[in-house]
Amino acid sequence: SASGSLEEAGAAIMRREAVDVVGGLLMDCGEALGALAIAVEGLDPESEEGKLSSQRMGYSSQQMILAGKELRGEKKEKAVGKSWIKG
């Protein structure tokens, strides 16, 4: 579950465990939060509040997974093409 993984990550920080261990737990939490976001949206597809909550949880899930990857030392994806040019 998302809450269980998040609690484990907090406990790992308090126990001063390796950073990559905390990163893995954050990634697990992010994946569980993503599954929850999909479930919330499915409860009432017509509800704007449910849709907004689902989108926010989905974004939180993505950011938590990204943070976990960074803590584990995984490389970020680089921009392809000319998407880095502002104009």
For each residue, the residues with C-beta under 8 A, 3 or more apart:
1: 4 5 32
2: 5 6 29 32 33 36
3: 6 7
4: 1 7 8
5: 1 2 8 9 25 26 28 29 32
6: 2 3 9 10 25 26 29
7: 3 4 10 11
8: 4 5 11 12 25
9: 5 6 12 13 22 25 26 29
10: 6 7 13 14
11: 7 8 14 15
12: 8 9 15 17 21 22 25
13: 9 10 16 17 22
14: 10 11
15: 11 12
16: 13
17: 12 13 21 22
18: 21 22
19: 22 23 71 72
20: 23 24 71 72 73
21: 12 17 18 24 25
22: 9 12 13 17 18 19 25 26 68 71
23: 19 20 26 27 67 68 69 70 71 72 73
24: 20 21 27 28 68 72
25: 5 6 8 9 12 21 22 28 29 68
26: 5 6 9 22 23 29 30 64 65 67 68 71
27: 23 24 30 31 64 65 68 69 72
28: 5 24 25 31 32 68
29: 2 5 6 9 25 26 32 33 64 68
30: 26 27 33 34 60 61 62 63 64 65 67 68
31: 27 28 34 35 61 65
32: 1 2 5 28 29 35 36
33: 2 29 30 36 37 57 60 61 64
34: 30 31 37 38 57 58 61 62 65
35: 31 32 38 39
36: 2 32 33 39 40 57
37: 33 34 40 41 53 54 55 57 58 61
38: 34 35 41 42 54 58
39: 35 36 42 43
40: 36 37 43 50 53 54 57
41: 37 38 45 50 51 54
42: 38 39 45
43: 39 40 47 50
44: 47 50
45: 41 42 50 51
46:
47: 43 44 50 51
48: 51 52
49: 52 53
50: 40 41 43 44 45 47 53 54
51: 41 45 47 48 54 55
52: 48 49 55 56
53: 37 40 49 50 56 57
54: 37 38 40 41 50 51 57 58
55: 37 51 52 58 59
56: 52 53 59 60
57: 33 34 36 37 40 53 54 60 61
58: 34 37 38 54 55 61 62
59: 55 56 62 63
60: 30 33 56 57 63 64
61: 30 31 33 34 37 57 58 64 65
62: 30 34 58 59 65 66
63: 30 59 60 66 67
64: 26 27 29 30 33 60 61 67 68
65: 26 27 30 31 34 61 62 68 69
66: 62 63 69 70
67: 23 26 30 63 64 70 71
68: 22 23 24 25 26 27 28 29 30 64 65 71 72
69: 23 27 65 66 72 74 76
70: 23 66 67 73 74 76
71: 19 20 22 23 26 67 68
72: 19 20 23 24 27 68 69
73: 20 23 70
74: 69 70
75:
76: 69 70
77:
78:
79: 83 84
80: 83
81:
82: 85
83: 79 80
84: 79
85: 82
86:
87:
